[in-house]
Amino acid sequence: MKQFFTVFKFELLHYFKNKAYIITTSILCVVAVIGLSVPTILDLFGFGEDKEPTGPSSSETSDFDTYGVITNDIIDLNDPSLTIYFPSINFIEYTSPDQLNEDVISETIEAGFVIESDFEYQYLVKNSSMHDPLVSKFSNYLKHNYQLVTFESLNIDSDKVFEVLNTKVSSETIVLGKDSVNNYMYTYILIMMLYFMVIFYGQMIATGVASEKSNRAIEVLVTSAKPNNLIFGKVFAGALAGIIQFGAIIGFSYISYEINSAAWNNGLDMIFHIPLDAILSFAVFGLLGYLFYSFIFGALGALASKTEDINTSAMPITLIFVGAFLVVMAGMNDPTGSLLTIASYIPFSSFMAMFVRVAMTDVSMVEVIISLVILVLSTGLIGIIAAKIYRQGTLRYGNPLKLKDAFKMLKSKD
């Protein structure tokens, strides 16, 4: 046990003395504080206040865009509803299609409309764009105009008709369990943080083991401490370093938001005010999931002969982890579905999937305990296997040791 704490302390201090670790943590904390303080800063300098206009309104000073229309007596350009649909457009009536085409091409006017019937028209434009909202607006206006003319011809009160058609239905949603919509954002953010934590620190652990092996430092280490203590010390030190880094970022973000929450009109409460059961679930399952993958990355680092081989050695487990992450992200759209339920019992994805289920739905304690027991046992088993692979792989040089060959060696030892 003394050897474990010696390795743990050494590896943890290595993280704390690493300039990249310190600078990255500091920059992210500063960015979080500044970003969440922006509304307060804007209010302090007066940019966030609603000021009374001191000059003429924009409608009095801005020029209207000019469009040409051949109405064919189907619409009236003096119709008040036309101004409602197009408040910043000035329509000019044309009688000659050739003149309308010429003015559009010469850009004398912005574009033109040729109305052929109550619900048919041509839109003339010099250069088309990917999406022109004016087309849909003009179509809606023609539809509205056609409805008014038809109602009038049938002696139907159009106001009554539109009143019935536009009847508003009010509703109130009462959530008796978990509010998946409101909880989605903080769940998404925490899952993303866990994803980057596993990828970043997993690669660091694998690279650290491979670099010690390539510079022969591992030969001194394995004679000074047991391989089990070495890999467990490295993994747990990396876990604590990651928790401290992300904890600092979350802590500074939370404090900064609490100070500036009034400036945000409490708009980010759904992100920062996380229920206790979700926090506990994230802490327990997140830590176990991190250890689960860290042991694997540590073992894969021992299989590599040099740091350049890390990407090749770690590619299979990286793909598995990314696949599990994508499954969980897809399952967030249906947190009560079978996809996320199954994923919450598979160790490769359960630490993310079960947290999502706890955060976004009601999950029985029995399900949580079963998933937790499976993950604990799997993490312990992976840790034991990783220690054996680490012991066999650290003193083997030459070509990278394949994972299947490492398992064959373990079986032969047994």
N, C-alpha and C positions, 0 to 999 in steps of 0.2 A: 504493500500500500504506500510505503514511503517513496518507492520509485515512481509510482503513478503521480503522486503530488509533485515530485521533483520535475518530471516531464511536463506535467500540466502547468506548473508555474513558469517553467522556461518557455514553453510555447506561447502562453498567454502574454508574457512580457515581450516576446518577439513581436506579437501583434501590436502591442501598445507602443513599441519603439519604432514601428514601421511608419515612415513618413507618409506613405500613400494612404494608410489606414487613418492616420490622424487628420491629414488634409481633407480626405474625402468626407469623413464624419463632420469636420468643422464646416466645410462648404455647404453640405446638405442641411445642417442645422441652421446656418445663417440664411440660406435661401428660403427655408421653411418660415423662419421668423419674419424676414422681410416680406415674403409673399403674403403672409397672413396679416401683415400690418399695413398693406397698401391702402385699404379703405380709410384707416385712421390717418395715414399720412396725407391722403387726398383731402380729407375733411379739414385737416390742420392747415393746409394751404388754400382752402376755399374751393378746391376743384370739385368736391363732392356735393356742394350746396346747390340747390335750385335757385338760380338768379332770375330776377325779373328782367325781361327784355328792355333794353335801353333805346333801341332803334326801331325802325319799321319792321314789320313781320316779314318772314321769308316769302310769303305769298305776295307781298307788295313789292319786293325787290327782285325776285327771281323771274327770269323770262320763262314764258310758257313754251313748251315744245309744240311745234306746229305739224299737224297731220292733215292730209287731204282726204276728202270723202266724196264719192259719187253715190248719192243717197237713193236715186231712182224713186223718190217720194215714199220710201219705206220707213225712214226715221226722220225726226225733226231735230235739227242741230241746235235748236233753242230749247229742247226738252231739258227741264231741270235735273232729271235723273242722270242725264249724260254727264253733267258736272260732278255728280256724286260718284259715278263710276270712274271718271277721269278728271280729278281735281286740278291737275297740272298740265293739261293738254288743251290746246286751242285747235278746234277743227275748222277747216275751210272747205266749203263746198265746191266741187268741180263738176263740170258738165262734159268735158272732153277727156276720154281715157288717154289719148296721146299726150295731152298737156300734163296730166297727172303723172304718167310714166316719165316724162321729160324732167319734171320738177323733182321726182324721187331720185332719178339718176344724177341730176346736178346737185343734189342735196339741198335744194331750196327748201324742201320740207323733209321731215324725218322719215316718213313712210306714208302709204296711202291705202285706203279701203275702197273696194268696189262692191257695193251691196247689190246682189242679184235677186234676192227674194227675202222673205221674212226670216229665213234661217239658212241662207247661203250668202257667202261673200268671198272676195279675193283680197288677200293681204299682199300689198306691193312693198317690197323693201329692197334696197340696193345690195346690202350685204347681210346675209342671215347670220344669226347667232345660235349657239347650242340650245338656248332656252330663252324664248321671248315671252315674258308674262303678259304682254299686251294682247296677244292672240286669245288667250283664255279669257281675259277681261272683256274683250270686245264680243266674244262668243256669248258670255254670260249676259252682257247688255242686250244683244239681239234677242236672246231667249226671253229675257224679262220684257222687252218691248213687244215681242210677239204675244206673250201671255196677256199683257195689258190690252192689246188690240182685240184679241180673241174674246176676253172677258167682256169687253165693252160691246162687241157685236152680239154677244149672247145675253146682254143686259144682266150681267153678274157683277156684284159688288166686289171688285178686285181687292179692296182693303180687307174685307171679311175673309176672302180666300187666303190671302197671304198671312193673315192673323192666325188662321187655322193651321196652315202649313208650317209656320214658324213657331208653333207652340213649344215652349221650353219645358222639358221634364227635369225636375230636380231630384237628386238622390243623395243619400248619405251612406257611406260604407263604414260599417262597424266591424272592426277587426277583433275577433274573439281570441285569436292565437297570435302568431307572429306576422308582422307587416313586412312581407317580402319586398315590396316596392321600396319602402323607406330604408330597409336594411341592406338593400342591394349594393349601395355605393361603398359603405365601409367594408362590407364583405369582399367586394371586388378589390379594393385597395389592399387589404390585409393579405389576400391570396397572392396578389402581385408581389408584395414585399416578401412573402415566404418563398415565392418562386425565385426571385433574384437572390435571396439569401442562400438557398440551396445550391443554385448554379454557381454563384460567386465563391462562396466558402468551400464548396465541394471541390471546385477546380483548384483553389488555393491549397487545400489539404493534399490533393493528388500531386500537385506540382512540388509542394514542399518535400514529400516523401521521395519523389523521383529525383529532385535536385540533391538530396542527401545521399541518394544511392549513386548518382553520377559522379559526385566529388569524393566518394568513398567515406564520407562522414558516418554513414550508416554502420560501417564495420566497427567503429568505435562505440556507437550507441548500443548496438546489440550485445556488445561485451560488457556494457555498463548497466544495462537494464533489460528486463524481459520484454520480448516483442509485444506481449499483451499489454504491458504497462505503457509501451511506446505509442502504440496505435490508439489506445483508449485515452491516453493523455493528450495526444494531438487532436483527436476528435472532440473531446470535451472542452479543450481550450478554444478550439475554433467555434464551438457552439456558444460558449460564454462571450467570446469576442463579438460574434455576430449579434447576440442578444443585446449586448451593451451598445453596439453601434446603432442598431435599429431602435432600441429603447430610447437612446438619446434623441434621435430624430423625431420619434413619436412624442416624447416628453416635451421637447422644445416646441413642437407644433401645437400640442395641446395647450401649453401655458400661453403661447402667443395668441391662440384663438380665444381663450378665455379672457385675455386682456382686451382683445379687439372684437369680441362677439357682438357688442352693440353696434359697431360700425358695419358689421356684416348682417345686421338685423336678424341675428341668430339663424342665418340661412344655412350654416354648415353643422347645425346640431346633429343632423342625421349621420354625420361622419364621425364626430368627436364624442358624442354621447352614446357610447356603446354599452349595451346591457352586460351585467356581470357574468351571466352564463356564457355569453359569446366570448368574452375576454378569457375566461377560464378554459373554455374549449380550445381557443386559439393557442393559448400558452402551452397547454398539455399536449394536444395533438401536434401542434407546430414543432415543439421541441423534439418529440419522439420521431416525427417524420424527418426532421433535419438530421438527427443522429442516425436514423436508418440509412439515409443516402450518404452521409458523411463516412460511415464505415465502409460502404461500397467504394466510394471514391478513394479512400485511404488504401484499400486493398488493390485497386486498379493502379494507383501510383506505384505500389511495390512491384507490379508486374512490368512496368516500363523500365527500360535500361537507361533512358535519359529523358530530360524534360520535353524534348521534341516529340516523343512518342505518346505523350499524355492524351492528345486529341484523339489519336487512333484508339488507344486503350479505353478511354472514357466515352467514346461515341455511342456504344450500345446502351449503356445506362442513361446517358443524356437523352437519347431518343425515347427511351421508356418513360423517363421523367416528364419530358415535354409532352408525350402522348397522354400521360395521366393528367397533366395540367390542362390540356385542351379538352379532355373528357369532362373535367370538373367545371371548366368555364362554360362548356355547352350545357351541362346539367344545371347551371345557375338559372337558366331560362325556365326550367321546370324542376324546382327543388324537391317536389314530391314525387317525381317520376322514378321509374325503375333504374334508369341509367345511373343516377347519382346514388340511389340506394345500394346498388351492387358495388359501385366504386367505393362506398364508405366501409366496406369490409375487406377490400383488397389492400394489403400493406403499402403497395407502391402509390396508391392514391387516397387511402382512407384518411390520412392526416389532413388533407385538404377537403375531401368530400364530406366527412363527418362535421367538420367545422362549418361548412356551408349549410348543411342541413340543420345544425343547431341554431345558427344565426338567422336562417330564413324560414324555418318551419318548426313545428312541434315534433320533437323526437322523444320517444320513451327512454327512460333511464336504462332500461334493459338493453336496448339497441346500442346506446352510447358505451355501456360497460363491455358488451361483447366486442365491439369494434376496438375499444381501448385495449382489452386483453389480447386480442389478435395482434395488434400493433406492438404492444410491449414484448410479447413472446417473439414476434418476428424480428424486432430490433435487437433483442438479446441474442437470438440465433445468428443473425447477420453479423453482429459484433464478434461472436466466437469464431465464425467461419472467416471473417475478415482478418482476425488476429492470426489464424493459422496460415492463410494465404500470405499475409504480411511476413510471417516468419520464414516461409518457404521462398518468397520472391525477393526479399531484400538482398540476399547474398548471391543471387543468380544474375550473371551479366551476359552480354552478347545480345542476341536477338530478343525482342520483347517476348515475355512469357504469355502465351494465350491463356484465357480464363479456363477453357476446357482442360488444358494441360495442367493447370494449377489444381483443378478438382481431381484429376487423375492421380496427382502426387499425394493429395490428401487421402484419397481412398487407399493408395498403396501404403501409406504410413499407418493407416488404421489396421 
